Amino acid sequence: MAPVEITDDYYDILGVSYTATIEVITSSYRRLALDRHPDKNRNNPGATAAFQLLSSAYQTIKDPEKRRAYDIQWASIKRTQAAQKEAKRRQDEFAEAERKKAAEENARNQKEKDARQERLQHLERLKSKYDGDIFELSRIVRKLVADLKRLQDQDDEELRKERERKSWWAYVTSPFYTPPKETEEEKQTREVERLQRLASKRIKEQDLAEKETKLKRWKDALEDANNKIAAEKAKEEEEARSRAAKIQEQLRREREARRRAEQQAAEEEMRKRWEDIQARMRQEQAARAAREAREAREAQEAWEAQQRAWKAAEERRKAEENRRAEERRQAEEKQKAKQKQRAETARKAQRGRNDWFEPEVPSYSFSRASAPKKTSSACRHEMFWPKLNGSHTCQNCHGIQRRFAFQCPGCSMIACAGCRQTLRGERRRRDR
């Protein structure tokens, strides 16, 4: 598992210098621990993390091995923190400049927006006024048109009646039906009414022409106001799109600048890390070379000690082998003496029992444990074999008898029950 990379300046956290002694470090740690303890900073949510970082720094610096390993990384940590502070300062300056620029741009946009809103409100008021005036003037125009139509209808009716009076039908029917003659006063009254209608018609036509001209002018003004309102809204939308495009372009430039800054910072960090890695590799190579020399020296000493131990062990082994060989030789001599003594005893016993002796014949064992073998004694084993309790090994089939066995009284041979019957000849007699 790779070690955790340290990015904090423990000397700065402890408030001591790079060359401070362990006493100074301990004193500073105790003082800061009392000030930064979470129980004394209950209202600070980051007090626990700060206290844990202080404890970690103290645990690292007070240990000589950990401090030595940390000091190797300390220069890199200082450079990294300095680069981070410089990058943060540049980012803050750039952010402040962008903030001021954005504030000025927002103020200018707000001013233009307020002016546009004022123009739109003025145009809306004009539009409302023109709408009201056009509606009222249209009503008046419609009334004038209706009046003119009524006057024209009266003139047409008067003209129709005049044509009826002067038509051929009236002439043909005059002998039969004589219409009442119109008096002079009626004629004058009709003429006065016609002239009044004519004058009223001329006045109304003139008024209608004026009203229609005014109505057309107001409609043109209304259309112009509508066009201006549409132009203002289109301009506002265009400016909104332009602002959005500018914002997108600004964001793109900011992302590009941030990416370049991050790339440069990453390259700088990689360069510094590579330098630290090279320095660490040189230190590790030196330490490895010293360790390898020490290990080689220790290995040589261990090999020499092992060689001495092997020589001593070989000498002990040879001495042990000589001792065991001597013991085996002595045991073999004792065994031969015992066998010789048993053979002498058997010969003496056989000489005392001449009635049971006969020339040596081969004896075979038909036990399940082994093949038949020739006995080494001239005893015919036909005497009664006493029973021996306990665990014994059959000298004929070499089978182990764990409960009991039988022993020949003539040659002291120990055998199992099956070998005993075979040696005594009971099976041969039974087979015959």
C-alpha positions in Angstrom: 0.0 0.0 0.0 1.5 3.4 -1.0 2.1 5.9 1.7 -0.3 8.8 2.1 1.1 12.0 0.4 1.6 14.8 2.9 0.7 18.4 1.7 0.7 20.3 4.9 3.6 22.2 6.5 3.9 20.6 9.9 6.5 23.1 11.1 4.2 26.0 10.2 1.2 24.3 11.9 3.3 23.8 15.1 4.6 27.3 14.9 8.3 26.3 15.0 11.3 26.6 12.7 12.8 23.8 10.6 15.7 23.4 13.0 13.7 23.5 16.2 14.6 21.0 18.9 12.2 18.4 20.3 11.8 20.4 23.5 10.8 23.6 21.6 8.4 21.5 19.5 6.8 19.8 22.5 6.4 23.2 24.3 4.8 24.8 21.3 2.5 21.8 20.8 1.3 21.9 24.4 0.5 25.5 24.2 -1.3 25.2 20.9 -3.2 22.1 22.0 -4.6 24.0 25.0 -5.7 26.9 22.7 -7.1 24.7 19.9 -8.8 22.0 21.9 -12.4 21.4 20.7 -13.8 21.7 24.2 -12.6 25.3 24.3 -13.9 26.1 20.8 -17.4 24.6 20.8 -18.7 27.3 18.4 -16.1 26.5 15.8 -17.1 23.6 13.6 -13.6 23.1 12.3 -11.9 22.9 15.7 -11.8 19.1 15.7 -10.1 18.9 12.3 -7.6 21.6 13.3 -6.8 19.8 16.5 -6.4 16.5 14.7 -4.0 18.1 12.2 -2.0 19.6 15.0 -1.8 16.2 16.7 -0.7 14.5 13.5 2.0 17.1 12.9 3.3 16.6 16.4 3.3 12.8 16.1 5.2 13.1 12.9 7.8 15.6 14.0 8.6 14.2 17.4 9.5 10.8 15.9 13.1 11.0 14.5 12.5 8.5 11.8 9.2 10.1 10.7 10.7 13.5 10.9 13.6 12.5 8.7 11.2 11.0 6.1 9.1 14.2 6.3 12.1 16.5 6.0 12.8 14.9 2.6 9.4 16.0 1.4 9.4 19.4 3.3 11.1 21.3 0.5 8.7 20.0 -2.0 5.8 20.9 0.2 7.1 24.4 0.7 7.4 24.9 -3.1 4.0 23.4 -3.7 2.4 25.7 -1.1 4.2 28.7 -2.5 3.0 27.8 -6.0 -0.5 27.3 -4.7 -0.5 30.6 -3.0 0.8 32.4 -6.1 -1.8 30.7 -8.2 -4.5 31.6 -5.8 -3.4 35.2 -5.7 -3.4 35.4 -9.5 -6.8 33.8 -9.6 -8.1 36.3 -7.0 -6.7 39.2 -8.9 -8.2 37.9 -12.1 -11.5 37.2 -10.4 -11.5 40.7 -8.9 -10.8 42.3 -12.3 -13.5 40.2 -13.9 -15.9 41.1 -11.1 -15.3 44.8 -11.6 -15.6 44.4 -15.4 -18.8 42.4 -14.9 -20.2 45.1 -12.4 -19.5 47.9 -15.0 -21.0 45.8 -17.8 -24.1 45.1 -15.6 -24.4 48.8 -14.7 -24.2 49.8 -18.3 -26.7 47.1 -19.3 -29.0 48.1 -16.5 -28.9 51.7 -17.6 -29.7 50.7 -21.2 -32.4 48.5 -19.9 -34.0 51.3 -17.9 -33.8 53.6 -20.9 -35.4 51.0 -23.1 -38.1 50.3 -20.5 -38.8 54.1 -20.3 -39.0 54.3 -24.1 -41.3 51.2 -24.2 -43.5 52.7 -21.5 -43.7 55.9 -23.5 -44.6 54.0 -26.6 -47.1 51.9 -24.8 -48.8 55.1 -23.5 -48.8 56.6 -27.0 -50.2 53.3 -28.3 -53.0 53.4 -25.7 -53.7 57.0 -26.5 -53.8 56.4 -30.2 -56.0 53.3 -29.7 -58.5 55.4 -27.7 -58.4 58.3 -30.1 -58.8 56.0 -33.1 -61.7 54.2 -31.5 -63.5 57.5 -30.7 -62.7 59.0 -34.2 -63.8 55.8 -35.8 -67.1 56.1 -34.0 -67.5 59.7 -35.2 -66.6 58.7 -38.7 -69.1 55.9 -38.7 -71.7 58.4 -37.4 -70.9 60.9 -40.1 -71.1 58.2 -42.7 -74.5 57.2 -41.4 -75.7 60.8 -41.5 -74.4 61.3 -45.0 -76.1 58.1 -46.1 -79.3 59.3 -44.5 -79.1 62.7 -46.2 -78.3 61.0 -49.5 -81.3 58.7 -49.0 -83.5 61.7 -48.4 -82.2 63.4 -51.6 -82.7 60.2 -53.5 -86.3 59.9 -52.2 -87.0 63.5 -53.2 -85.5 62.9 -56.6 -87.6 59.8 -57.0 -90.8 61.6 -56.2 -89.9 64.4 -58.6 -89.3 61.8 -61.4 -92.6 60.1 -60.6 -94.4 63.5 -60.9 -92.7 64.1 -64.3 -93.0 60.5 -65.6 -95.2 59.4 -68.6 -97.3 57.3 -66.2 -98.4 60.4 -64.3 -99.2 62.1 -67.7 -101.3 59.1 -68.8 -103.2 58.8 -65.5 -103.7 62.5 -65.1 -107.2 62.4 -66.6 -108.3 59.8 -64.1 -106.2 60.8 -61.1 -105.2 64.3 -60.4 -102.5 64.5 -57.7 -103.0 67.4 -55.2 -101.1 70.5 -56.4 -98.3 71.7 -54.2 -98.7 75.1 -52.8 -96.1 77.8 -53.1 -95.3 77.6 -49.4 -94.7 73.8 -49.6 -92.4 74.4 -52.5 -90.5 76.9 -50.5 -90.4 74.6 -47.5 -89.2 71.7 -49.7 -86.5 73.9 -51.3 -85.4 75.1 -47.9 -85.1 71.5 -46.7 -83.2 70.5 -49.8 -80.8 73.4 -49.4 -80.3 72.6 -45.7 -79.6 69.0 -46.5 -77.2 70.1 -49.2 -75.4 72.4 -46.7 -75.4 69.8 -44.0 -74.1 67.2 -46.5 -71.3 69.5 -47.6 -70.4 70.2 -44.0 -70.5 66.6 -43.0 -68.5 65.6 -46.0 -65.9 68.1 -45.2 -65.9 67.0 -41.5 -65.7 63.4 -42.6 -62.8 64.1 -44.9 -61.0 65.8 -42.1 -61.8 63.0 -39.6 -60.7 60.4 -42.1 -57.4 62.2 -42.7 -56.9 62.5 -39.0 -57.9 58.9 -38.5 -55.4 57.8 -41.2 -52.7 60.0 -39.5 -53.4 58.4 -36.1 -53.4 54.9 -37.6 -50.1 55.7 -39.2 -48.8 57.0 -35.8 -50.2 53.9 -34.1 -48.5 51.6 -36.7 -45.3 53.6 -36.2 -45.6 53.2 -32.4 -46.2 49.5 -32.9 -43.2 49.3 -35.2 -41.0 51.1 -32.7 -42.2 48.8 -29.9 -41.5 45.8 -32.0 -38.1 47.3 -32.9 -37.3 47.9 -29.2 -38.3 44.4 -28.3 -36.3 42.9 -31.2 -33.4 45.1 -30.2 -33.8 43.9 -26.6 -33.9 40.3 -27.7 -30.9 40.8 -29.9 -29.0 42.4 -27.1 -30.1 39.6 -24.8 -28.7 37.1 -27.3 -25.6 39.2 -27.7 -25.1 39.3 -24.0 -25.7 35.5 -23.8 -23.2 35.0 -26.5 -20.7 37.3 -24.8 -21.3 35.4 -21.5 -20.8 32.1 -23.3 -17.6 33.4 -24.9 -16.4 34.8 -21.6 -17.1 31.5 -19.9 -15.3 29.8 -22.7 -12.3 32.1 -22.3 -12.4 31.6 -18.5 -12.5 27.9 -18.9 -9.7 28.0 -21.4 -7.6 30.3 -19.2 -8.4 28.1 -16.2 -7.4 25.0 -18.2 -4.2 26.7 -19.3 -3.5 27.8 -15.8 -4.2 24.3 -14.4 -2.1 22.8 -17.2 0.8 25.1 -16.4 0.4 24.4 -12.6 0.2 20.7 -13.3 3.3 20.9 -15.5 5.1 22.9 -12.8 4.0 20.5 -10.2 5.1 17.6 -12.3 8.5 19.2 -12.8 8.9 19.8 -9.1 7.7 16.3 -8.3 10.2 14.9 -10.8 13.0 16.9 -9.2 11.9 15.7 -5.8 11.6 12.1 -7.1 15.1 12.4 -8.6 16.5 13.8 -5.3 14.6 11.1 -3.4 15.9 8.5 -5.8 19.5 9.7 -5.3 19.0 9.5 -1.6 17.4 6.1 -1.8 20.2 4.9 -4.1 22.8 6.1 -1.6 20.8 4.5 1.3 20.4 1.3 -0.8 24.1 1.2 -1.6 24.9 1.6 2.1 22.3 -1.0 3.0 23.5 -3.4 0.4 27.1 -3.0 1.6 25.9 -3.6 5.1 23.9 -6.6 4.1 26.8 -8.0 2.0 29.0 -7.6 5.0 26.5 -9.2 7.3 25.9 -11.9 4.7 29.6 -12.6 4.5 29.8 -12.8 8.3 26.7 -15.0 8.4 28.2 -17.2 5.7 31.5 -17.5 7.5 29.6 -18.3 10.7 27.5 -20.8 8.9 30.6 -22.4 7.4 32.0 -22.7 10.9 28.7 -24.1 12.1 28.6 -26.6 9.2 32.2 -27.7 9.9 31.4 -28.2 13.6 28.2 -30.0 12.7 30.1 -32.2 10.2 32.6 -33.1 12.9 29.8 -33.9 15.4 28.1 -35.9 12.7 31.2 -37.9 11.9 31.9 -38.4 15.7 28.3 -39.6 16.1 28.6 -41.9 13.1 31.8 -43.4 14.5 30.1 -43.8 17.9 27.0 -45.5 16.3 29.3 -47.7 14.1 31.2 -48.8 17.2 27.9 -49.4 19.0 26.6 -51.4 16.1 29.8 -53.4 16.0 29.6 -54.1 19.7 25.9 -55.0 19.3 26.7 -57.3 16.4 29.4 -59.0 18.5 27.0 -59.4 21.4 24.3 -60.8 19.0 26.8 -63.3 17.5 27.9 -64.3 21.0 24.2 -64.8 22.0 23.5 -66.8 18.9 26.6 -68.9 19.4 25.5 -69.5 23.0 22.0 -70.4 22.0 23.3 -72.8 19.3 25.6 -74.4 21.9 22.7 -74.7 24.3 20.5 -76.2 21.6 23.2 -78.8 20.7 23.6 -79.7 24.4 19.9 -80.1 24.7 19.7 -82.3 21.6 22.5 -84.5 22.9 20.4 -85.1 26.0 17.4 -86.2 24.0 18.8 -88.8 21.6 15.5 -90.5 21.3 14.0 -87.5 19.6 16.8 -86.8 17.3 17.0 -87.7 13.7 18.9 -86.5 10.7 18.2 -83.0 9.8 15.2 -82.7 7.4 13.8 -79.6 5.9 10.7 -78.1 7.5 8.3 -75.9 5.6 5.8 -73.4 6.9 2.4 -73.2 5.2 1.2 -70.2 7.2 -0.7 -67.4 5.4 1.9 -64.8 6.4 4.9 -66.2 4.4 6.3 -68.9 2.2 7.7 -72.2 3.7 11.2 -71.9 5.0 13.7 -74.5 6.2 14.3 -74.6 9.9 17.7 -74.1 11.3 17.3 -76.8 14.0 17.3 -80.6 13.9 14.5 -80.5 16.5 11.3 -82.3 15.3 9.1 -80.0 17.5 6.8 -82.9 18.4 6.8 -82.3 22.1 4.0 -80.3 23.9 4.5 -76.6 23.3 3.7 -74.4 26.3 1.7 -71.2 25.8 3.3 -67.8 26.3 1.0 -64.9 27.1 1.8 -61.4 25.8 2.9 -60.0 22.5 5.5 -62.1 20.5 6.9 -62.5 17.0 6.7 -65.8 15.2 10.2 -66.9 14.3 8.8 -68.9 11.4 6.4 -66.5 9.6 7.6 -63.4 11.4 4.0 -62.5 12.2 3.3 -60.5 15.4 1.0 -62.3 17.9 -0.4 -59.7 20.3 -2.3 -62.0 22.7 -0.2 -65.2 23.1 2.2 -67.6 21.2 3.8 -71.0 21.7 7.4 -72.0 22.5 9.0 -75.3 21.5 10.6 -76.9 24.6 13.3 -78.6 22.6 14.8 -75.6 20.7 13.0 -72.7 22.5 11.5 -71.6 19.1 8.5 -69.2 19.4 5.8 -69.7 16.8 2.1 -68.9 16.2 -0.6 -71.6 16.4 -0.5 -72.3 12.6 3.3 -72.5 12.4 3.3 -74.7 15.5 0.9 -77.3 13.8 3.1 -77.2 10.7 6.3 -77.6 12.6 4.9 -80.5 14.7 3.8 -82.4 11.5 0.1 -82.4 12.5 -1.0 -81.2 9.1 1.1 -83.7 7.3 -0.4 -86.5 9.3 -3.9 -85.1 8.9 -3.4 -84.8 5.1 -2.2 -88.4 4.9 
